[in-house]
Amino acid sequence: MHKSQKVQMKQQKVYQTKDKDKNKKRATFTYYSPKIRKITNLFKHTNINIAFKNTNTIQQHTKPKTIDKNQDYNTSGICRLTCNTCKMSYIGQTSRNLNQKYREHIHYIRNNDPQSAYAQHILQNLHEYGCITDTMSLLKPTYKTSMLIPYEQLFIQTFHHNGNLITEQSTGEQNAFFQLAIDTMLTPATT
């Protein structure tokens, strides 16, 4: 090998390392469950860019529509989101419909943005969430916005008392009237 060839080879190696930084590798994942998020989180600090593709297919658009059996998700009120891993609950209230509330929480989880206590619980503990029918339930439908906060506080205090509330959710100030109602509901009536 000549000296000029050796110099050229060294220069090529330098250019290749510069090109490697510019040309990051890319991987595409089909997002169909929270497990995919866990897998892609492994690549956060690597030289691989992650992209997601949706699962919309012609089959999904051509299959017959199913009748919505759960009209509860189109109402407002007090809702419960359950963690699929530990079965602990988050209690929330909304004056909008429950579908929108669910989508907000899932948006926070998918974007690793712990803005809600439920998203914070899922992200920090690496727990799993599910579809709306498995995860969310309507505890108390209410259309009076003035009643949302009192009902929410009652359910938060009840779930906290029973040990079913996620630790990330603030229980707020204990209300003596709510505690009396909870104790009355839990103690069997004697005749």
Number of C-alpha atoms within 10 A of each C-alpha: 5 6 7 8 10 11 10 11 11 11 11 12 11 11 11 12 11 11 11 11 10 9 11 12 12 10 12 11 14 11 14 12 12 15 14 13 19 14 11 17 12 9 13 11 8 9 13 14 14 14 12 14 10 9 10 8 8 8 8 10 9 8 8 8 8 6 6 8 7 9 8 19 22 11 18 24 26 24 25 22 23 24 22 16 13 12 14 18 24 26 26 25 26 20 17 14 15 26 15 14 19 17 12 14 19 19 14 17 23 13 11 16 14 18 12 16 18 26 26 19 21 19 19 11 11 14 16 19 23 16 11 16 9 12 16 24 18 18 17 18 17 17 14 10 13 10 13 20 15 14 20 21 21 20 24 25 23 19 19 17 14 11 12 16 23 23 15 15 18 13 19 9 8 12 12 9 10 17 15 11 12 18 13 11 10 10 8 8 7 4 3
